[in-house]
Amino acid sequence: MSDTIDFVVEPGANDGFDAFSWSPTLSGIGSWQAAANFAGPPAAALSRMTMYVQALMMTNEFVFID
């Protein structure tokens, strides 16, 4: 059986951004750092075709200025 620890993060005075930089460290029998041990899966590398399509889409936004 395992235990669960829930952390609740609330917005501060300025909630204009959807991010936070709080990184707790849990210590006891062992030590766990949230930034190093509890990160999500790494982002997949983009293929050459995906990078090319993104470059074309950014060029369209650059060329046609409203």
LUMLUMDREN-2810 file (N, C-alpha, C; in Angstrom, 1 decimal):
<atoms>
<atom><aa>M</aa><ch>A</ch><at>N</at><xx>0.9</xx><yy>-1.2</yy><zz>0.0</zz></atom>
<atom><aa>M</aa><ch>A</ch><at>CA</at><xx>0.0</xx><yy>0.0</yy><zz>0.0</zz></atom>
<atom><aa>M</aa><ch>A</ch><at>C</at><xx>0.9</xx><yy>1.2</yy><zz>0.0</zz></atom>
<atom><aa>S</aa><ch>A</ch><at>N</at><xx>0.5</xx><yy>2.3</yy><zz>-0.7</zz></atom>
<atom><aa>S</aa><ch>A</ch><at>CA</at><xx>1.3</xx><yy>3.5</yy><zz>-0.8</zz></atom>
<atom><aa>S</aa><ch>A</ch><at>C</at><xx>0.5</xx><yy>4.7</yy><zz>-0.3</zz></atom>
<atom><aa>D</aa><ch>A</ch><at>N</at><xx>1.2</xx><yy>5.7</yy><zz>0.1</zz></atom>
<atom><aa>D</aa><ch>A</ch><at>CA</at><xx>0.6</xx><yy>6.9</yy><zz>0.6</zz></atom>
<atom><aa>D</aa><ch>A</ch><at>C</at><xx>0.6</xx><yy>7.9</yy><zz>-0.5</zz></atom>
<atom><aa>T</aa><ch>A</ch><at>N</at><xx>-0.3</xx><yy>8.9</yy><zz>-0.4</zz></atom>
<atom><aa>T</aa><ch>A</ch><at>CA</at><xx>-0.5</xx><yy>9.9</yy><zz>-1.4</zz></atom>
<atom><aa>T</aa><ch>A</ch><at>C</at><xx>-0.3</xx><yy>11.3</yy><zz>-0.7</zz></atom>
<atom><aa>I</aa><ch>A</ch><at>N</at><xx>0.4</xx><yy>12.2</yy><zz>-1.3</zz></atom>
<atom><aa>I</aa><ch>A</ch><at>CA</at><xx>0.6</xx><yy>13.5</yy><zz>-0.8</zz></atom>
<atom><aa>I</aa><ch>A</ch><at>C</at><xx>0.1</xx><yy>14.5</yy><zz>-1.9</zz></atom>
<atom><aa>D</aa><ch>A</ch><at>N</at><xx>-0.9</xx><yy>15.3</yy><zz>-1.6</zz></atom>
<atom><aa>D</aa><ch>A</ch><at>CA</at><xx>-1.5</xx><yy>16.2</yy><zz>-2.6</zz></atom>
<atom><aa>D</aa><ch>A</ch><at>C</at><xx>-1.0</xx><yy>17.6</yy><zz>-2.3</zz></atom>
<atom><aa>F</aa><ch>A</ch><at>N</at><xx>-0.5</xx><yy>18.3</yy><zz>-3.3</zz></atom>
<atom><aa>F</aa><ch>A</ch><at>CA</at><xx>-0.2</xx><yy>19.7</yy><zz>-3.1</zz></atom>
<atom><aa>F</aa><ch>A</ch><at>C</at><xx>-1.2</xx><yy>20.5</yy><zz>-3.9</zz></atom>
<atom><aa>V</aa><ch>A</ch><at>N</at><xx>-1.7</xx><yy>21.6</yy><zz>-3.3</zz></atom>
<atom><aa>V</aa><ch>A</ch><at>CA</at><xx>-2.7</xx><yy>22.5</yy><zz>-3.9</zz></atom>
<atom><aa>V</aa><ch>A</ch><at>C</at><xx>-2.0</xx><yy>23.8</yy><zz>-4.2</zz></atom>
<atom><aa>V</aa><ch>A</ch><at>N</at><xx>-2.0</xx><yy>24.3</yy><zz>-5.4</zz></atom>
<atom><aa>V</aa><ch>A</ch><at>CA</at><xx>-1.4</xx><yy>25.5</yy><zz>-5.8</zz></atom>
<atom><aa>V</aa><ch>A</ch><at>C</at><xx>-2.5</xx><yy>26.5</yy><zz>-6.1</zz></atom>
<atom><aa>E</aa><ch>A</ch><at>N</at><xx>-2.5</xx><yy>27.7</yy><zz>-5.5</zz></atom>
<atom><aa>E</aa><ch>A</ch><at>CA</at><xx>-3.5</xx><yy>28.7</yy><zz>-5.8</zz></atom>
<atom><aa>E</aa><ch>A</ch><at>C</at><xx>-2.8</xx><yy>29.9</yy><zz>-6.4</zz></atom>
<atom><aa>P</aa><ch>A</ch><at>N</at><xx>-3.6</xx><yy>30.6</yy><zz>-7.3</zz></atom>
<atom><aa>P</aa><ch>A</ch><at>CA</at><xx>-3.0</xx><yy>31.8</yy><zz>-7.9</zz></atom>
<atom><aa>P</aa><ch>A</ch><at>C</at><xx>-2.7</xx><yy>32.9</yy><zz>-6.9</zz></atom>
<atom><aa>G</aa><ch>A</ch><at>N</at><xx>-1.7</xx><yy>33.6</yy><zz>-7.1</zz></atom>
<atom><aa>G</aa><ch>A</ch><at>CA</at><xx>-1.4</xx><yy>34.8</yy><zz>-6.2</zz></atom>
<atom><aa>G</aa><ch>A</ch><at>C</at><xx>-2.1</xx><yy>36.0</yy><zz>-6.6</zz></atom>
<atom><aa>A</aa><ch>A</ch><at>N</at><xx>-1.5</xx><yy>37.1</yy><zz>-6.4</zz></atom>
<atom><aa>A</aa><ch>A</ch><at>CA</at><xx>-2.2</xx><yy>38.4</yy><zz>-6.7</zz></atom>
<atom><aa>A</aa><ch>A</ch><at>C</at><xx>-2.4</xx><yy>38.6</yy><zz>-8.2</zz></atom>
<atom><aa>N</aa><ch>A</ch><at>N</at><xx>-1.4</xx><yy>38.1</yy><zz>-9.0</zz></atom>
<atom><aa>N</aa><ch>A</ch><at>CA</at><xx>-1.5</xx><yy>38.2</yy><zz>-10.5</zz></atom>
<atom><aa>N</aa><ch>A</ch><at>C</at><xx>-1.7</xx><yy>36.8</yy><zz>-11.1</zz></atom>
<atom><aa>D</aa><ch>A</ch><at>N</at><xx>-2.8</xx><yy>36.5</yy><zz>-11.6</zz></atom>
<atom><aa>D</aa><ch>A</ch><at>CA</at><xx>-3.1</xx><yy>35.2</yy><zz>-12.2</zz></atom>
<atom><aa>D</aa><ch>A</ch><at>C</at><xx>-3.1</xx><yy>35.2</yy><zz>-13.7</zz></atom>
<atom><aa>G</aa><ch>A</ch><at>N</at><xx>-2.3</xx><yy>36.1</yy><zz>-14.2</zz></atom>
<atom><aa>G</aa><ch>A</ch><at>CA</at><xx>-2.2</xx><yy>36.3</yy><zz>-15.7</zz></atom>
<atom><aa>G</aa><ch>A</ch><at>C</at><xx>-1.5</xx><yy>35.2</yy><zz>-16.4</zz></atom>
<atom><aa>F</aa><ch>A</ch><at>N</at><xx>-0.7</xx><yy>34.3</yy><zz>-15.7</zz></atom>
<atom><aa>F</aa><ch>A</ch><at>CA</at><xx>0.0</xx><yy>33.3</yy><zz>-16.4</zz></atom>
<atom><aa>F</aa><ch>A</ch><at>C</at><xx>-0.3</xx><yy>32.0</yy><zz>-15.8</zz></atom>
<atom><aa>D</aa><ch>A</ch><at>N</at><xx>-0.3</xx><yy>30.9</yy><zz>-16.6</zz></atom>
<atom><aa>D</aa><ch>A</ch><at>CA</at><xx>-0.7</xx><yy>29.6</yy><zz>-16.1</zz></atom>
<atom><aa>D</aa><ch>A</ch><at>C</at><xx>0.6</xx><yy>28.8</yy><zz>-15.8</zz></atom>
<atom><aa>A</aa><ch>A</ch><at>N</at><xx>1.4</xx><yy>29.3</yy><zz>-14.8</zz></atom>
<atom><aa>A</aa><ch>A</ch><at>CA</at><xx>2.6</xx><yy>28.6</yy><zz>-14.5</zz></atom>
<atom><aa>A</aa><ch>A</ch><at>C</at><xx>3.0</xx><yy>28.9</yy><zz>-13.0</zz></atom>
<atom><aa>F</aa><ch>A</ch><at>N</at><xx>3.8</xx><yy>28.1</yy><zz>-12.5</zz></atom>
<atom><aa>F</aa><ch>A</ch><at>CA</at><xx>4.3</xx><yy>28.4</yy><zz>-11.1</zz></atom>
<atom><aa>F</aa><ch>A</ch><at>C</at><xx>5.7</xx><yy>27.8</yy><zz>-11.1</zz></atom>
<atom><aa>S</aa><ch>A</ch><at>N</at><xx>6.5</xx><yy>28.3</yy><zz>-10.2</zz></atom>
<atom><aa>S</aa><ch>A</ch><at>CA</at><xx>7.9</xx><yy>27.8</yy><zz>-10.1</zz></atom>
<atom><aa>S</aa><ch>A</ch><at>C</at><xx>8.2</xx><yy>27.2</yy><zz>-8.7</zz></atom>
<atom><aa>W</aa><ch>A</ch><at>N</at><xx>7.2</xx><yy>26.8</yy><zz>-8.0</zz></atom>
<atom><aa>W</aa><ch>A</ch><at>CA</at><xx>7.4</xx><yy>26.2</yy><zz>-6.7</zz></atom>
<atom><aa>W</aa><ch>A</ch><at>C</at><xx>7.8</xx><yy>24.7</yy><zz>-6.9</zz></atom>
<atom><aa>S</aa><ch>A</ch><at>N</at><xx>8.9</xx><yy>24.4</yy><zz>-6.3</zz></atom>
<atom><aa>S</aa><ch>A</ch><at>CA</at><xx>9.4</xx><yy>23.0</yy><zz>-6.4</zz></atom>
<atom><aa>S</aa><ch>A</ch><at>C</at><xx>9.8</xx><yy>22.5</yy><zz>-5.0</zz></atom>
<atom><aa>P</aa><ch>A</ch><at>N</at><xx>8.9</xx><yy>21.8</yy><zz>-4.4</zz></atom>
<atom><aa>P</aa><ch>A</ch><at>CA</at><xx>9.1</xx><yy>21.3</yy><zz>-3.0</zz></atom>
<atom><aa>P</aa><ch>A</ch><at>C</at><xx>10.1</xx><yy>20.1</yy><zz>-3.0</zz></atom>
<atom><aa>T</aa><ch>A</ch><at>N</at><xx>10.8</xx><yy>20.0</yy><zz>-1.8</zz></atom>
<atom><aa>T</aa><ch>A</ch><at>CA</at><xx>11.6</xx><yy>18.8</yy><zz>-1.6</zz></atom>
<atom><aa>T</aa><ch>A</ch><at>C</at><xx>11.1</xx><yy>18.1</yy><zz>-0.4</zz></atom>
<atom><aa>L</aa><ch>A</ch><at>N</at><xx>10.8</xx><yy>16.8</yy><zz>-0.5</zz></atom>
<atom><aa>L</aa><ch>A</ch><at>CA</at><xx>10.3</xx><yy>16.0</yy><zz>0.5</zz></atom>
<atom><aa>L</aa><ch>A</ch><at>C</at><xx>11.4</xx><yy>15.2</yy><zz>1.1</zz></atom>
<atom><aa>S</aa><ch>A</ch><at>N</at><xx>11.5</xx><yy>15.2</yy><zz>2.4</zz></atom>
<atom><aa>S</aa><ch>A</ch><at>CA</at><xx>12.6</xx><yy>14.4</yy><zz>3.1</zz></atom>
<atom><aa>S</aa><ch>A</ch><at>C</at><xx>12.0</xx><yy>13.6</yy><zz>4.2</zz></atom>
<atom><aa>G</aa><ch>A</ch><at>N</at><xx>12.6</xx><yy>12.5</yy><zz>4.5</zz></atom>
<atom><aa>G</aa><ch>A</ch><at>CA</at><xx>12.2</xx><yy>11.5</yy><zz>5.5</zz></atom>
<atom><aa>G</aa><ch>A</ch><at>C</at><xx>13.2</xx><yy>10.4</yy><zz>5.5</zz></atom>
<atom><aa>I</aa><ch>A</ch><at>N</at><xx>12.8</xx><yy>9.2</yy><zz>5.1</zz></atom>
<atom><aa>I</aa><ch>A</ch><at>CA</at><xx>13.7</xx><yy>8.1</yy><zz>4.9</zz></atom>
<atom><aa>I</aa><ch>A</ch><at>C</at><xx>14.6</xx><yy>8.4</yy><zz>3.7</zz></atom>
<atom><aa>G</aa><ch>A</ch><at>N</at><xx>14.0</xx><yy>8.9</yy><zz>2.7</zz></atom>
<atom><aa>G</aa><ch>A</ch><at>CA</at><xx>14.8</xx><yy>9.3</yy><zz>1.5</zz></atom>
<atom><aa>G</aa><ch>A</ch><at>C</at><xx>14.5</xx><yy>10.8</yy><zz>1.2</zz></atom>
<atom><aa>S</aa><ch>A</ch><at>N</at><xx>15.0</xx><yy>11.3</yy><zz>0.1</zz></atom>
<atom><aa>S</aa><ch>A</ch><at>CA</at><xx>14.8</xx><yy>12.7</yy><zz>-0.2</zz></atom>
<atom><aa>S</aa><ch>A</ch><at>C</at><xx>14.4</xx><yy>12.7</yy><zz>-1.7</zz></atom>
<atom><aa>W</aa><ch>A</ch><at>N</at><xx>13.3</xx><yy>13.4</yy><zz>-2.0</zz></atom>
<atom><aa>W</aa><ch>A</ch><at>CA</at><xx>12.7</xx><yy>13.5</yy><zz>-3.3</zz></atom>
<atom><aa>W</aa><ch>A</ch><at>C</at><xx>12.6</xx><yy>15.0</yy><zz>-3.6</zz></atom>
<atom><aa>Q</aa><ch>A</ch><at>N</at><xx>13.1</xx><yy>15.4</yy><zz>-4.8</zz></atom>
<atom><aa>Q</aa><ch>A</ch><at>CA</at><xx>13.0</xx><yy>16.7</yy><zz>-5.3</zz></atom>
<atom><aa>Q</aa><ch>A</ch><at>C</at><xx>11.9</xx><yy>16.7</yy><zz>-6.4</zz></atom>
<atom><aa>A</aa><ch>A</ch><at>N</at><xx>10.9</xx><yy>17.5</yy><zz>-6.3</zz></atom>
<atom><aa>A</aa><ch>A</ch><at>CA</at><xx>9.8</xx><yy>17.5</yy><zz>-7.3</zz></atom>
<atom><aa>A</aa><ch>A</ch><at>C</at><xx>10.3</xx><yy>17.8</yy><zz>-8.7</zz></atom>
<atom><aa>A</aa><ch>A</ch><at>N</at><xx>11.3</xx><yy>18.8</yy><zz>-8.8</zz></atom>
<atom><aa>A</aa><ch>A</ch><at>CA</at><xx>11.7</xx><yy>19.2</yy><zz>-10.1</zz></atom>
<atom><aa>A</aa><ch>A</ch><at>C</at><xx>12.5</xx><yy>18.0</yy><zz>-10.8</zz></atom>
<atom><aa>A</aa><ch>A</ch><at>N</at><xx>13.2</xx><yy>17.2</yy><zz>-10.1</zz></atom>
<atom><aa>A</aa><ch>A</ch><at>CA</at><xx>14.0</xx><yy>16.2</yy><zz>-10.7</zz></atom>
<atom><aa>A</aa><ch>A</ch><at>C</at><xx>13.3</xx><yy>14.9</yy><zz>-10.8</zz></atom>
<atom><aa>N</aa><ch>A</ch><at>N</at><xx>12.5</xx><yy>14.5</yy><zz>-9.8</zz></atom>
<atom><aa>N</aa><ch>A</ch><at>CA</at><xx>11.9</xx><yy>13.2</yy><zz>-9.7</zz></atom>
<atom><aa>N</aa><ch>A</ch><at>C</at><xx>10.5</xx><yy>13.1</yy><zz>-10.1</zz></atom>
<atom><aa>F</aa><ch>A</ch><at>N</at><xx>9.8</xx><yy>14.1</yy><zz>-10.2</zz></atom>
<atom><aa>F</aa><ch>A</ch><at>CA</at><xx>8.3</xx><yy>14.1</yy><zz>-10.5</zz></atom>
<atom><aa>F</aa><ch>A</ch><at>C</at><xx>8.0</xx><yy>14.8</yy><zz>-11.8</zz></atom>
<atom><aa>A</aa><ch>A</ch><at>N</at><xx>8.8</xx><yy>14.9</yy><zz>-12.7</zz></atom>
<atom><aa>A</aa><ch>A</ch><at>CA</at><xx>8.5</xx><yy>15.6</yy><zz>-14.0</zz></atom>
<atom><aa>A</aa><ch>A</ch><at>C</at><xx>7.7</xx><yy>14.7</yy><zz>-14.9</zz></atom>
<atom><aa>G</aa><ch>A</ch><at>N</at><xx>7.1</xx><yy>15.3</yy><zz>-15.8</zz></atom>
<atom><aa>G</aa><ch>A</ch><at>CA</at><xx>6.3</xx><yy>14.6</yy><zz>-16.8</zz></atom>
<atom><aa>G</aa><ch>A</ch><at>C</at><xx>7.2</xx><yy>14.0</yy><zz>-17.8</zz></atom>
<atom><aa>P</aa><ch>A</ch><at>N</at><xx>6.7</xx><yy>13.3</yy><zz>-18.8</zz></atom>
<atom><aa>P</aa><ch>A</ch><at>CA</at><xx>7.5</xx><yy>12.6</yy><zz>-19.8</zz></atom>
<atom><aa>P</aa><ch>A</ch><at>C</at><xx>8.2</xx><yy>13.7</yy><zz>-20.7</zz></atom>
<atom><aa>P</aa><ch>A</ch><at>N</at><xx>9.3</xx><yy>13.5</yy><zz>-21.2</zz></atom>
<atom><aa>P</aa><ch>A</ch><at>CA</at><xx>10.0</xx><yy>14.4</yy><zz>-22.1</zz></atom>
<atom><aa>P</aa><ch>A</ch><at>C</at><xx>9.2</xx><yy>14.6</yy><zz>-23.4</zz></atom>
<atom><aa>A</aa><ch>A</ch><at>N</at><xx>9.3</xx><yy>15.8</yy><zz>-23.9</zz></atom>
<atom><aa>A</aa><ch>A</ch><at>CA</at><xx>8.6</xx><yy>16.1</yy><zz>-25.2</zz></atom>
<atom><aa>A</aa><ch>A</ch><at>C</at><xx>9.2</xx><yy>15.3</yy><zz>-26.3</zz></atom>
<atom><aa>A</aa><ch>A</ch><at>N</at><xx>8.4</xx><yy>14.8</yy><zz>-27.2</zz></atom>
<atom><aa>A</aa><ch>A</ch><at>CA</at><xx>8.9</xx><yy>14.1</yy><zz>-28.4</zz></atom>
<atom><aa>A</aa><ch>A</ch><at>C</at><xx>9.6</xx><yy>15.1</yy><zz>-29.4</zz></atom>
<atom><aa>A</aa><ch>A</ch><at>N</at><xx>10.7</xx><yy>14.6</yy><zz>-30.0</zz></atom>
<atom><aa>A</aa><ch>A</ch><at>CA</at><xx>11.4</xx><yy>15.5</yy><zz>-31.0</zz></atom>
<atom><aa>A</aa><ch>A</ch><at>C</at><xx>10.5</xx><yy>15.6</yy><zz>-32.2</zz></atom>
<atom><aa>L</aa><ch>A</ch><at>N</at><xx>10.5</xx><yy>16.8</yy><zz>-32.8</zz></atom>
<atom><aa>L</aa><ch>A</ch><at>CA</at><xx>9.7</xx><yy>17.1</yy><zz>-34.0</zz></atom>
<atom><aa>L</aa><ch>A</ch><at>C</at><xx>10.4</xx><yy>16.5</yy><zz>-35.2</zz></atom>
<atom><aa>S</aa><ch>A</ch><at>N</at><xx>9.6</xx><yy>16.0</yy><zz>-36.1</zz></atom>
<atom><aa>S</aa><ch>A</ch><at>CA</at><xx>10.2</xx><yy>15.5</yy><zz>-37.4</zz></atom>
<atom><aa>S</aa><ch>A</ch><at>C</at><xx>10.6</xx><yy>16.7</yy><zz>-38.3</zz></atom>
<atom><aa>R</aa><ch>A</ch><at>N</at><xx>11.4</xx><yy>16.5</yy><zz>-39.3</zz></atom>
<atom><aa>R</aa><ch>A</ch><at>CA</at><xx>11.8</xx><yy>17.5</yy><zz>-40.2</zz></atom>
<atom><aa>R</aa><ch>A</ch><at>C</at><xx>10.5</xx><yy>18.1</yy><zz>-40.9</zz></atom>
<atom><aa>M</aa><ch>A</ch><at>N</at><xx>9.6</xx><yy>17.3</yy><zz>-41.3</zz></atom>
<atom><aa>M</aa><ch>A</ch><at>CA</at><xx>8.4</xx><yy>17.8</yy><zz>-42.0</zz></atom>
<atom><aa>M</aa><ch>A</ch><at>C</at><xx>7.6</xx><yy>18.7</yy><zz>-41.0</zz></atom>
<atom><aa>T</aa><ch>A</ch><at>N</at><xx>7.4</xx><yy>18.3</yy><zz>-39.8</zz></atom>
<atom><aa>T</aa><ch>A</ch><at>CA</at><xx>6.7</xx><yy>19.2</yy><zz>-38.8</zz></atom>
<atom><aa>T</aa><ch>A</ch><at>C</at><xx>7.4</xx><yy>20.5</yy><zz>-38.6</zz></atom>
<atom><aa>M</aa><ch>A</ch><at>N</at><xx>8.7</xx><yy>20.5</yy><zz>-38.5</zz></atom>
<atom><aa>M</aa><ch>A</ch><at>CA</at><xx>9.5</xx><yy>21.8</yy><zz>-38.4</zz></atom>
<atom><aa>M</aa><ch>A</ch><at>C</at><xx>9.3</xx><yy>22.6</yy><zz>-39.6</zz></atom>
<atom><aa>Y</aa><ch>A</ch><at>N</at><xx>9.3</xx><yy>22.0</yy><zz>-40.8</zz></atom>
<atom><aa>Y</aa><ch>A</ch><at>CA</at><xx>9.1</xx><yy>22.7</yy><zz>-42.1</zz></atom>
<atom><aa>Y</aa><ch>A</ch><at>C</at><xx>7.7</xx><yy>23.4</yy><zz>-42.1</zz></atom>
<atom><aa>V</aa><ch>A</ch><at>N</at><xx>6.6</xx><yy>22.6</yy><zz>-41.8</zz></atom>
<atom><aa>V</aa><ch>A</ch><at>CA</at><xx>5.3</xx><yy>23.1</yy><zz>-41.8</zz></atom>
<atom><aa>V</aa><ch>A</ch><at>C</at><xx>5.1</xx><yy>24.3</yy><zz>-40.8</zz></atom>
<atom><aa>Q</aa><ch>A</ch><at>N</at><xx>5.7</xx><yy>24.2</yy><zz>-39.6</zz></atom>
<atom><aa>Q</aa><ch>A</ch><at>CA</at><xx>5.7</xx><yy>25.3</yy><zz>-38.6</zz></atom>
<atom><aa>Q</aa><ch>A</ch><at>C</at><xx>6.4</xx><yy>26.5</yy><zz>-39.2</zz></atom>
<atom><aa>A</aa><ch>A</ch><at>N</at><xx>7.5</xx><yy>26.4</yy><zz>-39.9</zz></atom>
<atom><aa>A</aa><ch>A</ch><at>CA</at><xx>8.2</xx><yy>27.5</yy><zz>-40.5</zz></atom>
<atom><aa>A</aa><ch>A</ch><at>C</at><xx>7.3</xx><yy>28.2</yy><zz>-41.5</zz></atom>
<atom><aa>L</aa><ch>A</ch><at>N</at><xx>6.6</xx><yy>27.4</yy><zz>-42.3</zz></atom>
<atom><aa>L</aa><ch>A</ch><at>CA</at><xx>5.7</xx><yy>27.9</yy><zz>-43.3</zz></atom>
<atom><aa>L</aa><ch>A</ch><at>C</at><xx>4.6</xx><yy>28.7</yy><zz>-42.7</zz></atom>
<atom><aa>M</aa><ch>A</ch><at>N</at><xx>4.0</xx><yy>28.2</yy><zz>-41.6</zz></atom>
<atom><aa>M</aa><ch>A</ch><at>CA</at><xx>2.9</xx><yy>28.8</yy><zz>-41.0</zz></atom>
<atom><aa>M</aa><ch>A</ch><at>C</at><xx>3.4</xx><yy>30.2</yy><zz>-40.3</zz></atom>
<atom><aa>M</aa><ch>A</ch><at>N</at><xx>4.5</xx><yy>30.2</yy><zz>-39.8</zz></atom>
<atom><aa>M</aa><ch>A</ch><at>CA</at><xx>5.1</xx><yy>31.4</yy><zz>-39.2</zz></atom>
<atom><aa>M</aa><ch>A</ch><at>C</at><xx>5.4</xx><yy>32.4</yy><zz>-40.3</zz></atom>
<atom><aa>T</aa><ch>A</ch><at>N</at><xx>5.8</xx><yy>32.0</yy><zz>-41.5</zz></atom>
<atom><aa>T</aa><ch>A</ch><at>CA</at><xx>6.1</xx><yy>32.9</yy><zz>-42.6</zz></atom>
<atom><aa>T</aa><ch>A</ch><at>C</at><xx>4.8</xx><yy>33.6</yy><zz>-43.0</zz></atom>
<atom><aa>N</aa><ch>A</ch><at>N</at><xx>3.7</xx><yy>32.8</yy><zz>-43.0</zz></atom>
<atom><aa>N</aa><ch>A</ch><at>CA</at><xx>2.4</xx><yy>33.4</yy><zz>-43.4</zz></atom>
<atom><aa>N</aa><ch>A</ch><at>C</at><xx>2.0</xx><yy>34.5</yy><zz>-42.5</zz></atom>
<atom><aa>E</aa><ch>A</ch><at>N</at><xx>2.2</xx><yy>34.3</yy><zz>-41.2</zz></atom>
<atom><aa>E</aa><ch>A</ch><at>CA</at><xx>1.8</xx><yy>35.3</yy><zz>-40.2</zz></atom>
<atom><aa>E</aa><ch>A</ch><at>C</at><xx>2.7</xx><yy>36.5</yy><zz>-40.4</zz></atom>
<atom><aa>F</aa><ch>A</ch><at>N</at><xx>4.0</xx><yy>36.4</yy><zz>-40.8</zz></atom>
<atom><aa>F</aa><ch>A</ch><at>CA</at><xx>4.9</xx><yy>37.5</yy><zz>-40.9</zz></atom>
<atom><aa>F</aa><ch>A</ch><at>C</at><xx>4.6</xx><yy>38.3</yy><zz>-42.2</zz></atom>
<atom><aa>V</aa><ch>A</ch><at>N</at><xx>4.3</xx><yy>37.6</yy><zz>-43.3</zz></atom>
<atom><aa>V</aa><ch>A</ch><at>CA</at><xx>4.1</xx><yy>38.3</yy><zz>-44.5</zz></atom>
<atom><aa>V</aa><ch>A</ch><at>C</at><xx>2.8</xx><yy>39.1</yy><zz>-44.6</zz></atom>
<atom><aa>F</aa><ch>A</ch><at>N</at><xx>1.7</xx><yy>38.6</yy><zz>-44.1</zz></atom>
<atom><aa>F</aa><ch>A</ch><at>CA</at><xx>0.4</xx><yy>39.2</yy><zz>-44.1</zz></atom>
<atom><aa>F</aa><ch>A</ch><at>C</at><xx>0.1</xx><yy>39.9</yy><zz>-42.8</zz></atom>
<atom><aa>I</aa><ch>A</ch><at>N</at><xx>0.5</xx><yy>41.2</yy><zz>-42.7</zz></atom>
<atom><aa>I</aa><ch>A</ch><at>CA</at><xx>0.3</xx><yy>42.0</yy><zz>-41.5</zz></atom>
<atom><aa>I</aa><ch>A</ch><at>C</at><xx>-1.0</xx><yy>42.8</yy><zz>-41.6</zz></atom>
<atom><aa>D</aa><ch>A</ch><at>N</at><xx>-1.9</xx><yy>42.7</yy><zz>-40.7</zz></atom>
<atom><aa>D</aa><ch>A</ch><at>CA</at><xx>-3.2</xx><yy>43.4</yy><zz>-40.7</zz></atom>
<atom><aa>D</aa><ch>A</ch><at>C</at><xx>-3.0</xx><yy>44.8</yy><zz>-40.3</zz></atom>
</atoms>
